[in-house]
Amino acid sequence: MREKLNHLYLDSHERILLLHSLVELKNQLIQQGRYTDCVDELIFKVINVPTKRMKIEYV
């Protein structure tokens, strides 16, 4: 069975907030002496995601 893929659409401000939050989480995990592998992968994915232009229509 295939994994279900979730798409997340963020603007530039939301993307920056997400990255800062992930870095803070990583720092907390390091202070606790826990592994940060999964957070590192998420940071890498968020940084390297291609940008997609979308037209937004307000109703």
All heavy atoms as TSV, in Angstrom:
chain	resi	resn	atom	element	x	y	z
A	1	MET	N	N	0.842	-1.176	0.000
A	1	MET	CA	C	0.000	0.000	0.000
A	1	MET	C	C	0.889	1.241	0.000
A	1	MET	O	O	1.857	1.323	0.735
A	1	MET	CB	C	-0.885	-0.022	1.240
A	1	MET	CG	C	-1.910	1.020	1.253
A	1	MET	SD	S	-3.024	0.678	2.636
A	1	MET	CE	C	-3.936	2.157	2.621
A	2	ARG	N	N	0.538	2.197	-0.836
A	2	ARG	CA	C	1.339	3.419	-0.954
A	2	ARG	C	C	1.087	4.349	0.220
A	2	ARG	O	O	0.001	4.389	0.781
A	2	ARG	CB	C	0.974	4.159	-2.238
A	2	ARG	CG	C	1.531	3.486	-3.459
A	2	ARG	CD	C	1.248	4.269	-4.690
A	2	ARG	NE	N	1.826	5.606	-4.585
A	2	ARG	CZ	C	1.814	6.499	-5.544
A	2	ARG	NH1	N	1.237	6.224	-6.678
A	2	ARG	NH2	N	2.357	7.681	-5.388
A	3	GLU	N	N	2.126	5.120	0.549
A	3	GLU	CA	C	1.972	6.133	1.583
A	3	GLU	C	C	1.107	7.273	1.057
A	3	GLU	O	O	1.175	7.628	-0.114
A	3	GLU	CB	C	3.331	6.715	1.972
A	3	GLU	CG	C	4.116	5.857	2.893
A	3	GLU	CD	C	5.366	6.580	3.364
A	3	GLU	OE1	O	5.326	7.809	3.532
A	3	GLU	OE2	O	6.367	5.894	3.551
A	4	LYS	N	N	0.316	7.838	1.927
A	4	LYS	CA	C	-0.507	8.970	1.543
A	4	LYS	C	C	0.365	10.220	1.599
A	4	LYS	O	O	1.016	10.493	2.603
A	4	LYS	CB	C	-1.681	9.116	2.497
A	4	LYS	CG	C	-2.608	10.228	2.132
A	4	LYS	CD	C	-3.772	10.313	3.094
A	4	LYS	CE	C	-4.630	11.487	2.722
A	4	LYS	NZ	N	-5.712	11.689	3.678
A	5	LEU	N	N	0.393	10.988	0.518
A	5	LEU	CA	C	1.171	12.215	0.462
A	5	LEU	C	C	0.300	13.394	0.845
A	5	LEU	O	O	-0.851	13.503	0.411
A	5	LEU	CB	C	1.732	12.434	-0.940
A	5	LEU	CG	C	2.739	11.407	-1.436
A	5	LEU	CD1	C	3.154	11.742	-2.862
A	5	LEU	CD2	C	3.954	11.393	-0.536
A	6	ASN	N	N	0.844	14.265	1.669
A	6	ASN	CA	C	0.144	15.484	2.051
A	6	ASN	C	C	0.899	16.668	1.480
A	6	ASN	O	O	2.117	16.738	1.559
A	6	ASN	CB	C	0.073	15.608	3.570
A	6	ASN	CG	C	-0.773	14.532	4.182
A	6	ASN	OD1	O	-1.840	14.227	3.683
A	6	ASN	ND2	N	-0.307	13.938	5.258
A	7	HIS	N	N	0.159	17.602	0.909
A	7	HIS	CA	C	0.750	18.804	0.340
A	7	HIS	C	C	0.435	19.976	1.258
A	7	HIS	O	O	-0.691	20.121	1.727
A	7	HIS	CB	C	0.206	19.076	-1.057
A	7	HIS	CG	C	0.547	17.997	-2.024
A	7	HIS	ND1	N	1.732	17.969	-2.708
A	7	HIS	CD2	C	-0.131	16.889	-2.397
A	7	HIS	CE1	C	1.764	16.901	-3.466
A	7	HIS	NE2	N	0.642	16.224	-3.297
A	8	LEU	N	N	1.428	20.792	1.476
A	8	LEU	CA	C	1.281	21.944	2.337
A	8	LEU	C	C	1.675	23.181	1.554
A	8	LEU	O	O	2.791	23.268	1.044
A	8	LEU	CB	C	2.181	21.780	3.567
A	8	LEU	CG	C	2.111	22.815	4.655
A	8	LEU	CD1	C	0.711	22.807	5.277
A	8	LEU	CD2	C	3.144	22.523	5.715
A	9	TYR	N	N	0.760	24.126	1.402
A	9	TYR	CA	C	1.020	25.344	0.653
A	9	TYR	C	C	1.253	26.484	1.635
A	9	TYR	O	O	0.379	26.798	2.447
A	9	TYR	CB	C	-0.148	25.667	-0.285
A	9	TYR	CG	C	-0.349	24.608	-1.337
A	9	TYR	CD1	C	-1.323	23.630	-1.203
A	9	TYR	CD2	C	0.461	24.582	-2.459
A	9	TYR	CE1	C	-1.497	22.662	-2.165
A	9	TYR	CE2	C	0.293	23.607	-3.436
A	9	TYR	CZ	C	-0.688	22.650	-3.275
A	9	TYR	OH	O	-0.852	21.695	-4.223
A	10	LEU	N	N	2.440	27.073	1.572
A	10	LEU	CA	C	2.816	28.138	2.487
A	10	LEU	C	C	3.281	29.360	1.719
A	10	LEU	O	O	3.893	29.230	0.667
A	10	LEU	CB	C	3.976	27.686	3.390
A	10	LEU	CG	C	3.775	26.432	4.226
A	10	LEU	CD1	C	5.075	26.030	4.866
A	10	LEU	CD2	C	2.708	26.664	5.267
A	11	ASP	N	N	3.017	30.530	2.284
A	11	ASP	CA	C	3.619	31.724	1.704
A	11	ASP	C	C	5.004	31.904	2.333
A	11	ASP	O	O	5.420	31.110	3.186
A	11	ASP	CB	C	2.729	32.947	1.880
A	11	ASP	CG	C	2.501	33.326	3.339
A	11	ASP	OD1	O	3.129	32.726	4.220
A	11	ASP	OD2	O	1.688	34.235	3.580
A	12	SER	N	N	5.717	32.932	1.923
A	12	SER	CA	C	7.102	33.084	2.373
A	12	SER	C	C	7.182	33.330	3.879
A	12	SER	O	O	8.083	32.806	4.550
A	12	SER	CB	C	7.775	34.233	1.625
A	12	SER	OG	O	7.095	35.438	1.862
A	13	HIS	N	N	6.245	34.071	4.425
A	13	HIS	CA	C	6.260	34.342	5.865
A	13	HIS	C	C	6.011	33.058	6.672
A	13	HIS	O	O	6.683	32.798	7.668
A	13	HIS	CB	C	5.228	35.410	6.212
A	13	HIS	CG	C	5.185	35.770	7.656
A	13	HIS	ND1	N	6.213	36.431	8.278
A	13	HIS	CD2	C	4.245	35.547	8.598
A	13	HIS	CE1	C	5.907	36.599	9.557
A	13	HIS	NE2	N	4.709	36.071	9.770
A	14	GLU	N	N	5.040	32.276	6.249
A	14	GLU	CA	C	4.729	31.024	6.937
A	14	GLU	C	C	5.898	30.044	6.841
A	14	GLU	O	O	6.178	29.318	7.801
A	14	GLU	CB	C	3.476	30.396	6.335
A	14	GLU	CG	C	2.225	31.186	6.600
A	14	GLU	CD	C	1.033	30.684	5.832
A	14	GLU	OE1	O	1.214	30.034	4.785
A	14	GLU	OE2	O	-0.096	30.952	6.278
A	15	ARG	N	N	6.570	30.035	5.714
A	15	ARG	CA	C	7.719	29.149	5.529
A	15	ARG	C	C	8.847	29.522	6.497
A	15	ARG	O	O	9.472	28.650	7.111
A	15	ARG	CB	C	8.207	29.230	4.089
A	15	ARG	CG	C	9.307	28.284	3.764
A	15	ARG	CD	C	9.576	28.310	2.257
A	15	ARG	NE	N	10.730	27.509	1.958
A	15	ARG	CZ	C	11.848	27.974	1.430
A	15	ARG	NH1	N	11.938	29.233	1.101
A	15	ARG	NH2	N	12.853	27.179	1.198
A	16	ILE	N	N	9.094	30.817	6.664
A	16	ILE	CA	C	10.128	31.279	7.593
A	16	ILE	C	C	9.759	30.905	9.026
A	16	ILE	O	O	10.608	30.436	9.799
A	16	ILE	CB	C	10.331	32.800	7.445
A	16	ILE	CG1	C	10.981	33.100	6.093
A	16	ILE	CG2	C	11.190	33.357	8.580
A	16	ILE	CD1	C	11.004	34.569	5.742
A	17	LEU	N	N	8.484	31.088	9.393
A	17	LEU	CA	C	8.041	30.697	10.731
A	17	LEU	C	C	8.208	29.204	10.971
A	17	LEU	O	O	8.625	28.775	12.056
A	17	LEU	CB	C	6.579	31.088	10.938
A	17	LEU	CG	C	6.299	32.561	11.179
A	17	LEU	CD1	C	4.794	32.804	11.228
A	17	LEU	CD2	C	6.944	33.022	12.455
A	18	LEU	N	N	7.896	28.400	9.965
A	18	LEU	CA	C	8.055	26.959	10.073
A	18	LEU	C	C	9.516	26.586	10.286
A	18	LEU	O	O	9.844	25.759	11.148
A	18	LEU	CB	C	7.503	26.270	8.828
A	18	LEU	CG	C	7.640	24.754	8.767
A	18	LEU	CD1	C	6.875	24.104	9.911
A	18	LEU	CD2	C	7.167	24.235	7.430
A	19	LEU	N	N	10.416	27.194	9.527
A	19	LEU	CA	C	11.843	26.901	9.680
A	19	LEU	C	C	12.351	27.303	11.055
A	19	LEU	O	O	13.096	26.549	11.693
A	19	LEU	CB	C	12.649	27.610	8.593
A	19	LEU	CG	C	12.634	26.939	7.225
A	19	LEU	CD1	C	13.306	27.837	6.205
A	19	LEU	CD2	C	13.308	25.595	7.281
A	20	HIS	N	N	11.960	28.470	11.541
A	20	HIS	CA	C	12.388	28.906	12.876
A	20	HIS	C	C	11.871	27.955	13.956
A	20	HIS	O	O	12.592	27.624	14.904
A	20	HIS	CB	C	11.919	30.328	13.160
A	20	HIS	CG	C	12.725	31.370	12.477
A	20	HIS	ND1	N	14.040	31.640	12.783
A	20	HIS	CD2	C	12.404	32.225	11.482
A	20	HIS	CE1	C	14.496	32.608	12.022
A	20	HIS	NE2	N	13.519	32.981	11.201
A	21	SER	N	N	10.640	27.507	13.810
A	21	SER	CA	C	10.068	26.575	14.785
A	21	SER	C	C	10.808	25.242	14.780
A	21	SER	O	O	11.069	24.667	15.842
A	21	SER	CB	C	8.590	26.340	14.492
A	21	SER	OG	O	7.879	27.541	14.582
A	22	LEU	N	N	11.144	24.761	13.593
A	22	LEU	CA	C	11.871	23.494	13.507
A	22	LEU	C	C	13.276	23.612	14.102
A	22	LEU	O	O	13.746	22.692	14.773
A	22	LEU	CB	C	11.950	23.022	12.055
A	22	LEU	CG	C	10.659	22.499	11.457
A	22	LEU	CD1	C	10.826	22.256	9.959
A	22	LEU	CD2	C	10.201	21.238	12.153
A	23	VAL	N	N	13.924	24.747	13.886
A	23	VAL	CA	C	15.262	24.949	14.461
A	23	VAL	C	C	15.174	25.033	15.985
A	23	VAL	O	O	16.019	24.472	16.697
A	23	VAL	CB	C	15.920	26.209	13.856
A	23	VAL	CG1	C	17.180	26.582	14.602
A	23	VAL	CG2	C	16.229	25.975	12.389
A	24	GLU	N	N	14.149	25.703	16.511
A	24	GLU	CA	C	13.964	25.759	17.961
A	24	GLU	C	C	13.715	24.371	18.532
A	24	GLU	O	O	14.255	24.024	19.592
A	24	GLU	CB	C	12.797	26.678	18.313
A	24	GLU	CG	C	13.102	28.148	18.154
A	24	GLU	CD	C	11.916	29.016	18.525
A	24	GLU	OE1	O	11.022	28.545	19.275
A	24	GLU	OE2	O	11.869	30.166	18.069
A	25	LEU	N	N	12.895	23.566	17.850
A	25	LEU	CA	C	12.649	22.194	18.290
A	25	LEU	C	C	13.936	21.386	18.284
A	25	LEU	O	O	14.210	20.635	19.221
A	25	LEU	CB	C	11.604	21.532	17.392
A	25	LEU	CG	C	11.308	20.069	17.671
A	25	LEU	CD1	C	10.753	19.882	19.074
A	25	LEU	CD2	C	10.365	19.509	16.625
A	26	LYS	N	N	14.739	21.559	17.253
A	26	LYS	CA	C	16.011	20.847	17.173
A	26	LYS	C	C	16.924	21.238	18.334
A	26	LYS	O	O	17.560	20.376	18.956
A	26	LYS	CB	C	16.699	21.145	15.841
A	26	LYS	CG	C	18.015	20.433	15.671
A	26	LYS	CD	C	18.648	20.749	14.351
A	26	LYS	CE	C	20.029	20.097	14.281
A	26	LYS	NZ	N	20.691	20.348	13.039
A	27	ASN	N	N	16.988	22.525	18.664
A	27	ASN	CA	C	17.810	22.983	19.779
A	27	ASN	C	C	17.334	22.403	21.105
A	27	ASN	O	O	18.149	22.018	21.952
A	27	ASN	CB	C	17.826	24.511	19.840
A	27	ASN	CG	C	18.599	25.116	18.701
A	27	ASN	OD1	O	19.471	24.479	18.115
A	27	ASN	ND2	N	18.275	26.358	18.361
A	28	GLN	N	N	16.010	22.309	21.293
A	28	GLN	CA	C	15.471	21.711	22.511
A	28	GLN	C	C	15.839	20.235	22.609
A	28	GLN	O	O	16.198	19.744	23.684
A	28	GLN	CB	C	13.957	21.869	22.560
A	28	GLN	CG	C	13.495	23.287	22.789
A	28	GLN	CD	C	11.980	23.416	22.700
A	28	GLN	OE1	O	11.279	22.430	22.450
A	28	GLN	NE2	N	11.481	24.634	22.879
A	29	LEU	N	N	15.750	19.520	21.491
A	29	LEU	CA	C	16.101	18.103	21.491
A	29	LEU	C	C	17.580	17.904	21.788
A	29	LEU	O	O	17.961	16.961	22.491
A	29	LEU	CB	C	15.729	17.456	20.159
A	29	LEU	CG	C	14.232	17.319	19.876
A	29	LEU	CD1	C	14.017	16.792	18.464
A	29	LEU	CD2	C	13.570	16.421	20.887
A	30	ILE	N	N	18.431	18.789	21.267
A	30	ILE	CA	C	19.862	18.694	21.531
A	30	ILE	C	C	20.134	18.921	23.018
A	30	ILE	O	O	20.941	18.213	23.629
A	30	ILE	CB	C	20.646	19.702	20.659
A	30	ILE	CG1	C	20.623	19.248	19.200
A	30	ILE	CG2	C	22.087	19.848	21.142
A	30	ILE	CD1	C	21.196	20.273	18.232
A	31	GLN	N	N	19.454	19.886	23.632
A	31	GLN	CA	C	19.629	20.146	25.058
A	31	GLN	C	C	19.192	18.966	25.907
A	31	GLN	O	O	19.761	18.701	26.959
A	31	GLN	CB	C	18.854	21.388	25.473
A	31	GLN	CG	C	19.456	22.683	24.987
A	31	GLN	CD	C	18.613	23.884	25.383
A	31	GLN	OE1	O	17.491	23.736	25.869
A	31	GLN	NE2	N	19.154	25.076	25.150
A	32	GLN	N	N	18.182	18.239	25.447
A	32	GLN	CA	C	17.693	17.074	26.174
A	32	GLN	C	C	18.528	15.834	25.893
A	32	GLN	O	O	18.331	14.798	26.519
A	32	GLN	CB	C	16.239	16.781	25.806
A	32	GLN	CG	C	15.282	17.867	26.221
A	32	GLN	CD	C	13.886	17.631	25.682
A	32	GLN	OE1	O	13.616	16.607	25.048
A	32	GLN	NE2	N	12.992	18.585	25.921
A	33	GLY	N	N	19.441	15.924	24.939
A	33	GLY	CA	C	20.287	14.783	24.598
A	33	GLY	C	C	19.581	13.743	23.743
A	33	GLY	O	O	19.966	12.576	23.748
A	34	ARG	N	N	18.557	14.152	23.004
A	34	ARG	CA	C	17.803	13.228	22.160
A	34	ARG	C	C	18.246	13.368	20.715
A	34	ARG	O	O	18.925	14.314	20.332
A	34	ARG	CB	C	16.307	13.513	22.300
A	34	ARG	CG	C	15.826	13.278	23.727
A	34	ARG	CD	C	14.430	13.757	23.957
A	34	ARG	NE	N	13.480	13.062	23.100
A	34	ARG	CZ	C	12.209	13.407	23.014
A	34	ARG	NH1	N	11.747	14.417	23.715
A	34	ARG	NH2	N	11.399	12.744	22.230
A	35	TYR	N	N	17.836	12.404	19.900
A	35	TYR	CA	C	18.198	12.401	18.483
A	35	TYR	C	C	17.412	13.463	17.723
A	35	TYR	O	O	16.250	13.720	18.011
A	35	TYR	CB	C	17.929	11.033	17.859
A	35	TYR	CG	C	18.831	9.959	18.386
A	35	TYR	CD1	C	18.341	8.963	19.227
A	35	TYR	CD2	C	20.177	9.924	18.039
A	35	TYR	CE1	C	19.177	7.973	19.718
A	35	TYR	CE2	C	21.016	8.954	18.523
A	35	TYR	CZ	C	20.512	7.969	19.356
A	35	TYR	OH	O	21.346	7.009	19.842
A	36	THR	N	N	18.045	14.052	16.699
A	36	THR	CA	C	17.408	15.111	15.915
A	36	THR	C	C	17.291	14.729	14.440
A	36	THR	O	O	17.079	15.605	13.604
A	36	THR	CB	C	18.217	16.417	16.036
A	36	THR	OG1	O	19.518	16.199	15.514
A	36	THR	CG2	C	18.295	16.898	17.457
A	37	ASP	N	N	17.410	13.450	14.134
A	37	ASP	CA	C	17.415	13.009	12.739
A	37	ASP	C	C	16.131	13.378	12.005
A	37	ASP	O	O	16.168	13.884	10.876
A	37	ASP	CB	C	17.626	11.504	12.656
A	37	ASP	CG	C	18.973	11.088	13.202
A	37	ASP	OD1	O	19.878	11.951	13.268
A	37	ASP	OD2	O	19.114	9.904	13.562
A	38	CYS	N	N	14.977	13.147	12.620
A	38	CYS	CA	C	13.708	13.412	11.932
A	38	CYS	C	C	13.511	14.913	11.714
A	38	CYS	O	O	13.007	15.336	10.673
A	38	CYS	CB	C	12.539	12.812	12.692
A	38	CYS	SG	S	12.407	13.389	14.386
A	39	VAL	N	N	13.922	15.733	12.679
A	39	VAL	CA	C	13.786	17.182	12.525
A	39	VAL	C	C	14.744	17.676	11.448
A	39	VAL	O	O	14.405	18.563	10.657
A	39	VAL	CB	C	14.040	17.901	13.873
A	39	VAL	CG1	C	13.927	19.400	13.721
A	39	VAL	CG2	C	13.063	17.411	14.921
A	40	ASP	N	N	15.952	17.098	11.391
A	40	ASP	CA	C	16.907	17.468	10.344
A	40	ASP	C	C	16.344	17.182	8.953
A	40	ASP	O	O	16.499	17.991	8.037
A	40	ASP	CB	C	18.225	16.706	10.520
A	40	ASP	CG	C	18.989	17.151	11.754
A	40	ASP	OD1	O	18.796	18.299	12.199
A	40	ASP	OD2	O	19.792	16.338	12.256
A	41	GLU	N	N	15.673	16.046	8.806
A	41	GLU	CA	C	15.077	15.701	7.515
A	41	GLU	C	C	13.983	16.694	7.133
A	41	GLU	O	O	13.883	17.101	5.968
A	41	GLU	CB	C	14.499	14.283	7.568
A	41	GLU	CG	C	15.554	13.203	7.607
A	41	GLU	CD	C	14.936	11.823	7.712
A	41	GLU	OE1	O	13.733	11.674	7.404
A	41	GLU	OE2	O	15.656	10.893	8.099
A	42	LEU	N	N	13.159	17.091	8.108
A	42	LEU	CA	C	12.098	18.066	7.825
A	42	LEU	C	C	12.675	19.421	7.432
A	42	LEU	O	O	12.183	20.064	6.504
A	42	LEU	CB	C	11.194	18.224	9.040
A	42	LEU	CG	C	10.156	17.152	9.249
A	42	LEU	CD1	C	9.425	17.392	10.568
A	42	LEU	CD2	C	9.171	17.131	8.111
A	43	ILE	N	N	13.709	19.861	8.130
A	43	ILE	CA	C	14.350	21.133	7.785
A	43	ILE	C	C	14.899	21.069	6.370
A	43	ILE	O	O	14.725	22.001	5.575
A	43	ILE	CB	C	15.453	21.477	8.804
A	43	ILE	CG1	C	14.838	21.809	10.161
A	43	ILE	CG2	C	16.316	22.639	8.324
A	43	ILE	CD1	C	15.837	21.975	11.287
A	44	PHE	N	N	15.543	19.962	6.033
A	44	PHE	CA	C	16.100	19.788	4.699
A	44	PHE	C	C	15.006	19.822	3.636
A	44	PHE	O	O	15.149	20.460	2.596
A	44	PHE	CB	C	16.875	18.467	4.633
A	44	PHE	CG	C	17.570	18.238	3.334
A	44	PHE	CD1	C	18.723	18.931	3.018
A	44	PHE	CD2	C	17.073	17.320	2.418
A	44	PHE	CE1	C	19.372	18.724	1.819
A	44	PHE	CE2	C	17.703	17.103	1.213
A	44	PHE	CZ	C	18.866	17.808	0.917
A	45	LYS	N	N	13.874	19.169	3.906
A	45	LYS	CA	C	12.770	19.154	2.948
A	45	LYS	C	C	12.162	20.540	2.764
A	45	LYS	O	O	11.830	20.942	1.642
A	45	LYS	CB	C	11.691	18.177	3.398
A	45	LYS	CG	C	12.068	16.733	3.187
A	45	LYS	CD	C	10.958	15.806	3.611
A	45	LYS	CE	C	11.358	14.364	3.418
A	45	LYS	NZ	N	10.259	13.454	3.793
A	46	VAL	N	N	11.999	21.282	3.857
A	46	VAL	CA	C	11.397	22.613	3.762
A	46	VAL	C	C	12.314	23.564	3.009
A	46	VAL	O	O	11.857	24.382	2.203
A	46	VAL	CB	C	11.074	23.161	5.173
A	46	VAL	CG1	C	10.672	24.618	5.128
A	46	VAL	CG2	C	9.969	22.341	5.818
A	47	ILE	N	N	13.615	23.464	3.231
A	47	ILE	CA	C	14.560	24.354	2.559
A	47	ILE	C	C	14.614	24.063	1.064
A	47	ILE	O	O	14.663	24.983	0.247
A	47	ILE	CB	C	15.959	24.229	3.190
A	47	ILE	CG1	C	15.952	24.848	4.578
A	47	ILE	CG2	C	17.021	24.897	2.332
A	47	ILE	CD1	C	17.215	24.644	5.354
A	48	ASN	N	N	14.576	22.806	0.677
A	48	ASN	CA	C	14.785	22.420	-0.719
A	48	ASN	C	C	13.512	22.230	-1.526
A	48	ASN	O	O	13.579	21.760	-2.662
A	48	ASN	CB	C	15.611	21.135	-0.783
A	48	ASN	CG	C	17.012	21.373	-0.299
A	48	ASN	OD1	O	17.591	22.420	-0.543
A	48	ASN	ND2	N	17.562	20.415	0.405
A	49	VAL	N	N	12.381	22.607	-0.978
A	49	VAL	CA	C	11.128	22.420	-1.709
A	49	VAL	C	C	11.050	23.432	-2.859
A	49	VAL	O	O	11.431	24.591	-2.708
A	49	VAL	CB	C	9.923	22.548	-0.753
A	49	VAL	CG1	C	9.750	23.972	-0.272
A	49	VAL	CG2	C	8.653	22.069	-1.404
A	50	PRO	N	N	10.589	22.998	-4.031
A	50	PRO	CA	C	10.444	23.951	-5.139
A	50	PRO	C	C	9.256	24.882	-4.888
A	50	PRO	O	O	8.248	24.476	-4.320
A	50	PRO	CB	C	10.194	23.057	-6.356
A	50	PRO	CG	C	9.668	21.788	-5.809
A	50	PRO	CD	C	10.250	21.636	-4.436
A	51	THR	N	N	9.390	26.107	-5.316
A	51	THR	CA	C	8.289	27.059	-5.139
A	51	THR	C	C	7.327	26.947	-6.317
A	51	THR	O	O	7.724	26.683	-7.449
A	51	THR	CB	C	8.811	28.498	-5.046
A	51	THR	OG1	O	9.562	28.781	-6.212
A	51	THR	CG2	C	9.675	28.687	-3.814
A	52	LYS	N	N	6.076	27.139	-6.030
A	52	LYS	CA	C	5.042	27.036	-7.046
A	52	LYS	C	C	4.177	28.288	-6.976
A	52	LYS	O	O	3.673	28.641	-5.915
A	52	LYS	CB	C	4.178	25.801	-6.790
A	52	LYS	CG	C	3.106	25.583	-7.822
A	52	LYS	CD	C	2.341	24.307	-7.531
A	52	LYS	CE	C	1.304	24.074	-8.594
A	52	LYS	NZ	N	0.549	22.858	-8.361
A	53	ARG	N	N	4.043	28.958	-8.099
A	53	ARG	CA	C	3.208	30.154	-8.163
A	53	ARG	C	C	1.754	29.746	-8.266
A	53	ARG	O	O	1.390	28.904	-9.081
A	53	ARG	CB	C	3.593	30.994	-9.366
A	53	ARG	CG	C	4.969	31.555	-9.283
A	53	ARG	CD	C	4.850	33.006	-9.010
A	53	ARG	NE	N	6.162	33.573	-8.796
A	53	ARG	CZ	C	6.317	34.734	-8.226
A	53	ARG	NH1	N	5.276	35.404	-7.842
A	53	ARG	NH2	N	7.511	35.216	-8.038
A	54	MET	N	N	0.939	30.350	-7.426
A	54	MET	CA	C	-0.486	30.056	-7.443
A	54	MET	C	C	-1.266	31.356	-7.467
A	54	MET	O	O	-0.873	32.340	-6.855
A	54	MET	CB	C	-0.884	29.248	-6.203
A	54	MET	CG	C	-0.236	27.893	-6.137
A	54	MET	SD	S	-0.755	26.989	-4.691
A	54	MET	CE	C	-2.464	26.734	-5.063
A	55	LYS	N	N	-2.354	31.324	-8.151
A	55	LYS	CA	C	-3.236	32.473	-8.204
A	55	LYS	C	C	-4.351	32.264	-7.171
A	55	LYS	O	O	-5.014	31.248	-7.177
A	55	LYS	CB	C	-3.833	32.625	-9.587
A	55	LYS	CG	C	-4.531	33.916	-9.807
A	55	LYS	CD	C	-4.942	34.047	-11.251
A	55	LYS	CE	C	-5.003	35.506	-11.609
A	55	LYS	NZ	N	-5.313	35.713	-13.007
A	56	ILE	N	N	-4.500	33.248	-6.306
A	56	ILE	CA	C	-5.505	33.153	-5.259
A	56	ILE	C	C	-6.623	34.132	-5.548
A	56	ILE	O	O	-6.379	35.320	-5.778
A	56	ILE	CB	C	-4.888	33.452	-3.884
A	56	ILE	CG1	C	-3.783	32.433	-3.580
A	56	ILE	CG2	C	-5.949	33.426	-2.788
A	56	ILE	CD1	C	-3.013	32.748	-2.324
A	57	GLU	N	N	-7.827	33.625	-5.558
A	57	GLU	CA	C	-8.991	34.464	-5.784
A	57	GLU	C	C	-9.783	34.550	-4.487
A	57	GLU	O	O	-10.158	33.538	-3.916
A	57	GLU	CB	C	-9.864	33.887	-6.883
A	57	GLU	CG	C	-9.227	33.905	-8.235
A	57	GLU	CD	C	-10.144	33.370	-9.318
A	57	GLU	OE1	O	-11.373	33.287	-9.085
A	57	GLU	OE2	O	-9.625	33.017	-10.395
A	58	TYR	N	N	-9.984	35.770	-4.014
A	58	TYR	CA	C	-10.767	35.974	-2.803
A	58	TYR	C	C	-12.230	36.103	-3.161
A	58	TYR	O	O	-12.596	36.820	-4.074
A	58	TYR	CB	C	-10.278	37.218	-2.071
A	58	TYR	CG	C	-8.878	37.086	-1.543
A	58	TYR	CD1	C	-7.800	37.639	-2.224
A	58	TYR	CD2	C	-8.634	36.375	-0.376
A	58	TYR	CE1	C	-6.516	37.511	-1.742
A	58	TYR	CE2	C	-7.344	36.230	0.110
A	58	TYR	CZ	C	-6.292	36.804	-0.572
A	58	TYR	OH	O	-5.027	36.660	-0.097
A	59	VAL	N	N	-13.068	35.420	-2.432
A	59	VAL	CA	C	-14.500	35.438	-2.715
A	59	VAL	C	C	-15.218	36.217	-1.639
A	59	VAL	O	O	-14.957	36.140	-0.493
A	59	VAL	CB	C	-15.064	34.005	-2.762
A	59	VAL	CG1	C	-16.551	34.018	-3.009
A	59	VAL	CG2	C	-14.336	33.229	-3.823
